[in-house]
Amino acid sequence: METFTRRRDRFEMFDGFDSPAVNLTFTLDLPDFRPWCKAQGLPPFHVLLRAVLRSTLKVENFRWRVLDGEVIRIDRLAPSFTVVNQHNDLNFAQFDWSDDLREFVARGVAAREEASAMTALNGKYQTMTPRECRDQVFITCIPWLDFTSIQHPVAVLANPDIPSIAWGKFRDGPAGRLHLPFSVQAHHGFVDGFHIHQLAEHIAAELTAMMA
């Protein structure tokens, strides 16, 4: 927490705002990993999900949360993401982490199938303690839209400490690149635009390393 100690004055300033959230939407430039996924028999969404979550842990500022008025640092993530069910209603998929790519994907696919088959909202979230909730990053994908902005919901306006990340429709970029709209919302007391830039760089590096 040494890094946070140096930043505490920024945190205290932004934390006193009615809404201390920073929200950036930008075009994320990535290596086009879709052909590699097709050759490996892996769904691109889940591969990107893993790269995004691994990258959030590599940027120290995305590890900080607020619990009972105190700043804590998380060491793990409980993967989760939004799905739509047979009625096109929102639901939440959640599963246990695995460092193995194929196992991570398999668990994610199983969680997606389970959540999308539910009519009622997934009740697993209601059983989580406030501390367990902090081991999350809220993930949503809107694959139908090339959006240019998004407003993420926050349960308590003054406490957006759990980052929210969204991405949209893939589109071909130049020379084997992939472009997609990407949004990051986080507590500005923890995260600045520079840290969001770092996150984007790590995601691209994760995918490049995976395909090597």
C-alpha positions as CSV (number, residue, x, y, z in Angstrom):
1,M,0.0,0.0,0.0
2,E,3.0,2.3,-0.2
3,T,1.9,3.6,-3.6
4,F,-1.6,4.4,-2.1
5,T,0.0,6.2,0.8
6,R,1.7,8.6,-1.7
7,R,-1.7,9.2,-3.3
8,R,-3.9,9.5,-0.2
9,D,-4.3,13.3,-0.6
10,R,-5.7,12.8,-4.1
11,F,-8.0,10.1,-2.8
12,E,-9.3,12.3,0.0
13,M,-10.0,15.1,-2.4
14,F,-12.0,13.1,-5.0
15,D,-13.6,10.9,-2.3
16,G,-15.3,14.1,-0.9
17,F,-17.1,14.7,-4.2
18,D,-20.7,13.6,-4.8
19,S,-19.4,11.4,-7.5
20,P,-15.7,10.6,-7.5
21,A,-15.9,8.4,-10.7
22,V,-13.8,8.9,-13.7
23,N,-15.2,7.4,-16.9
24,L,-13.3,7.2,-20.2
25,T,-14.5,5.7,-23.5
26,F,-11.9,5.2,-26.2
27,T,-11.0,3.0,-29.2
28,L,-8.9,0.1,-27.9
29,D,-6.3,-1.0,-30.4
30,L,-5.4,-4.7,-30.1
31,P,-3.6,-7.3,-32.2
32,D,-6.4,-9.2,-34.1
33,F,-6.5,-12.3,-31.9
34,R,-9.7,-13.7,-33.6
35,P,-7.9,-15.9,-36.1
36,W,-5.8,-17.4,-33.3
37,C,-8.9,-18.1,-31.3
38,K,-10.6,-19.8,-34.2
39,A,-7.5,-22.0,-34.8
40,Q,-7.5,-22.9,-31.1
41,G,-11.2,-23.4,-30.8
42,L,-11.6,-20.7,-28.2
43,P,-14.3,-18.0,-28.0
44,P,-12.8,-14.5,-28.5
45,F,-15.0,-12.9,-25.7
46,H,-13.7,-15.2,-23.0
47,V,-10.1,-14.9,-24.2
48,L,-10.4,-11.1,-24.1
49,L,-12.1,-11.3,-20.7
50,R,-9.1,-13.1,-19.3
51,A,-6.7,-10.6,-20.8
52,V,-8.7,-7.7,-19.3
53,L,-8.9,-9.2,-15.8
54,R,-5.2,-10.2,-15.7
55,S,-4.3,-6.7,-16.8
56,T,-6.3,-5.0,-14.1
57,L,-4.3,-6.9,-11.5
58,K,-1.1,-5.7,-13.2
59,V,-2.0,-2.0,-12.7
60,E,-1.6,-1.4,-9.0
61,N,-4.2,1.4,-8.9
62,F,-6.9,-1.0,-10.1
63,R,-6.4,-3.2,-7.1
64,W,-7.6,-0.7,-4.5
65,R,-11.1,-0.8,-3.0
66,V,-13.0,0.9,-0.2
67,L,-14.4,-1.3,2.6
68,D,-16.0,0.1,5.8
69,G,-14.3,3.5,5.1
70,E,-10.8,2.1,4.7
71,V,-8.8,1.5,1.6
72,I,-7.8,-2.1,1.0
73,R,-5.8,-3.9,-1.7
74,I,-7.2,-7.0,-3.4
75,D,-5.0,-9.9,-4.4
76,R,-7.4,-11.9,-6.5
77,L,-10.4,-11.5,-8.8
78,A,-13.7,-13.4,-9.0
79,P,-14.5,-13.3,-12.7
80,S,-18.0,-12.1,-13.6
81,F,-19.8,-10.6,-16.7
82,T,-23.2,-9.8,-18.0
83,V,-25.3,-12.1,-20.3
84,V,-28.7,-12.0,-21.8
85,N,-31.3,-14.7,-21.2
86,Q,-33.8,-16.2,-23.6
87,H,-36.1,-13.2,-23.0
88,N,-33.2,-10.8,-23.7
89,D,-33.1,-9.7,-20.1
90,L,-29.9,-9.0,-18.3
91,N,-28.3,-11.5,-15.9
92,F,-24.9,-12.0,-14.3
93,A,-22.5,-14.9,-14.8
94,Q,-19.8,-15.6,-12.2
95,F,-17.2,-18.3,-11.9
96,D,-14.0,-19.3,-10.1
97,W,-10.6,-18.1,-11.5
98,S,-8.2,-20.4,-13.2
99,D,-4.7,-19.5,-14.4
100,D,-5.0,-22.1,-17.2
101,L,-6.4,-20.4,-20.3
102,R,-8.6,-23.4,-21.4
103,E,-9.9,-24.0,-18.0
104,F,-10.7,-20.3,-17.5
105,V,-12.6,-20.3,-20.8
106,A,-14.5,-23.6,-20.0
107,R,-15.6,-22.2,-16.6
108,G,-16.6,-18.9,-18.2
109,V,-18.7,-20.7,-20.9
110,A,-20.4,-22.9,-18.3
111,A,-21.2,-19.8,-16.2
112,R,-22.6,-18.0,-19.3
113,E,-24.9,-21.0,-20.1
114,E,-26.1,-21.3,-16.5
115,A,-26.9,-17.6,-16.2
116,S,-28.5,-17.2,-19.6
117,A,-30.8,-20.1,-18.8
118,M,-32.1,-18.3,-15.7
119,T,-35.4,-16.3,-15.8
120,A,-34.8,-14.7,-12.4
121,L,-31.8,-12.6,-11.6
122,N,-28.8,-14.7,-10.5
123,G,-29.1,-14.9,-6.7
124,K,-25.4,-15.7,-6.1
125,Y,-24.6,-12.0,-5.8
126,Q,-27.0,-11.7,-2.9
127,T,-25.0,-14.2,-0.9
128,M,-21.7,-12.4,-1.2
129,T,-20.3,-10.4,1.7
130,P,-19.2,-6.8,1.1
131,R,-15.6,-8.0,1.3
132,E,-16.2,-10.7,-1.3
133,C,-17.8,-8.2,-3.6
134,R,-14.6,-6.2,-3.6
135,D,-12.8,-9.0,-5.5
136,Q,-14.6,-8.1,-8.7
137,V,-14.4,-5.9,-11.7
138,F,-17.8,-5.3,-13.3
139,I,-17.6,-6.4,-16.9
140,T,-20.2,-6.0,-19.7
141,C,-20.0,-6.5,-23.4
142,I,-22.3,-4.8,-25.9
143,P,-21.2,-6.6,-29.1
144,W,-24.0,-5.1,-31.3
145,L,-22.9,-1.4,-30.9
146,D,-19.9,0.7,-31.8
147,F,-20.7,3.0,-28.9
148,T,-18.9,6.3,-28.1
149,S,-19.8,6.7,-24.5
150,I,-21.5,4.8,-21.7
151,Q,-22.7,5.5,-18.2
152,H,-22.1,2.7,-15.8
153,P,-24.5,2.2,-12.9
154,V,-23.1,2.7,-9.4
155,A,-24.9,1.3,-6.3
156,V,-23.7,4.2,-4.2
157,L,-22.9,7.3,-6.2
158,A,-20.2,8.4,-3.8
159,N,-18.4,5.1,-3.8
160,P,-17.5,3.7,-7.3
161,D,-14.5,1.8,-6.0
162,I,-15.2,-1.4,-8.0
163,P,-14.1,-0.6,-11.5
164,S,-16.6,-1.1,-14.4
165,I,-15.4,-2.0,-17.8
166,A,-17.3,-2.4,-21.0
167,W,-16.5,-3.1,-24.6
168,G,-18.5,-3.1,-27.8
169,K,-18.5,-4.2,-31.4
170,F,-15.2,-5.5,-32.9
171,R,-14.1,-3.9,-36.2
172,D,-11.1,-4.6,-38.4
173,G,-8.2,-2.2,-38.0
174,P,-5.2,-1.8,-40.3
175,A,-2.5,-4.4,-40.7
176,G,-3.9,-7.2,-38.6
177,R,-5.1,-4.9,-35.8
178,L,-8.5,-5.0,-34.1
179,H,-10.4,-2.0,-32.9
180,L,-13.3,-1.8,-30.4
181,P,-15.0,0.8,-28.2
182,F,-13.8,0.4,-24.7
183,S,-14.9,2.1,-21.5
184,V,-13.4,2.2,-18.1
185,Q,-15.0,3.7,-15.0
186,A,-13.1,3.8,-11.7
187,H,-12.7,5.8,-8.5
188,H,-10.7,8.9,-9.5
189,G,-9.0,8.9,-6.1
190,F,-7.3,5.7,-7.3
191,V,-7.2,5.9,-11.1
192,D,-6.3,8.6,-13.6
193,G,-6.2,8.7,-17.3
194,F,-2.6,7.5,-17.3
195,H,-3.6,4.3,-15.4
196,I,-6.3,3.6,-17.9
197,H,-3.7,4.0,-20.6
198,Q,-1.5,1.5,-18.8
199,L,-4.5,-0.9,-18.6
200,A,-4.9,-0.7,-22.4
201,E,-1.2,-1.4,-23.0
202,H,-1.3,-4.4,-20.7
203,I,-4.3,-5.9,-22.5
204,A,-2.6,-5.7,-25.8
205,A,0.5,-7.2,-24.4
206,E,-1.4,-10.0,-22.8
207,L,-2.9,-11.0,-26.1
208,T,0.4,-10.7,-28.0
209,A,2.1,-12.9,-25.4
210,M,-0.8,-15.5,-25.6
211,M,-0.4,-15.8,-29.3
212,A,3.4,-16.1,-29.3
